[in-house]
Amino acid sequence: MPLAMSREVFITCAVTGSGATQDRSPHVPRSPAEIAASAIDAAKAGAAIVHCHVRDPETGKPSRKVEYYREVTDRIRAAEVDVVLNLTAGMGGDIVFGPTDAPLPTRDGTDMAGAEERVAHVAECLPEICTLDCGTMNFAEADYVMTNTPGMLRDMGARMTALGVKPEIEAFDTGHLWFAKELVKEGVLDSPALVQLCMGVPWGAPDDLNTFMAMVNNVPDDWVFSAFSLGRNQMGYAAAAVLAGGHVRVGLEDNLWLEKGVLATNAQLVERAVGIVEAMGARVLGPEEVRAKLGLTKRAPRS
């Protein structure tokens, strides 16, 4: 299909993620205060959306504590800079199996929760967007499986829709897009939907351009998509996403480096993405424009 380059582009900053990166860079934020501060800096640099996980402030390990999400949300909403808030709902579906000759019982790192618990922080904080990882897949780390069954996704998606929070469909492979379209067909998710194409995450869709365009071509024409890849390919995919008609995600969740030997901050990665988008002749959208484009509802800070 002929490419229709985006002329107006929003940038999402994925601030910290849940990977084991906390000791690989001093810029990866751990505490709610650090995560919020990094998100605010990213917004000042040009990110219209900040995508937030939370971590244990002492160890840096990923967490699902509602009080951490509440603090991050309150701090961002109280800031002098406006930004669209996107909270992950990807935690709570983790299985780590034992060795191949004895896969059960499961090992440390397994964290399986019900649908209500997995979206408890979303119900408490009411962000404009939250993520919905739209399938199950093997990850590179040992015998870890990201587990999202059809029943779980229908339940979580329905809860998000009922809360008035827009799901961002995280698609790590073409089958995830296939099921996302089924969720819209069933009325679990509203249309037009919002999709994040997650490229190069082992062992999902590889980040070669043929696979990327296969993913793009499976997104319905009236949906909105963004895309990213990992590490050294992050900025290349910022350009590829714009060229393919989509939007951009960067941030320390996916890449720690500004260039070879130079560790990045979130703000620096956003600044680099802004430069790429503008050099391609596109305009970077602000948060109010994104809310209008996606039909989002902004919640006021707590008094």
Secondary structure, 3 states (H helix, E strand, C coil): CCCCCCCEECEEEECCCCCCCCCCCCCCCCCHHHHHHHHHHHHHHCCCEEEECEECCCCCCEECCHHHHHHHHHHHHCCCCCCEEEECCCCCEEEECCCCCCCCCCCCCCEECCHHHHCHHHHHHCCCEEEEECCCEECCCCCEEECCCHHHHHHHHHHHHHHCCEEEEEECCHHHHHHHHHHHHCCCCCCCCEEEEECCCCCCCCCCHHHHHHHHHCCCCCCEEEEECCHHHHHHHHHHHHHCCCEEEECCCCCCEEECCEECCHHHHHHHHHHHHHHCCCEECCHHHHHHHHCCCCCCCCC
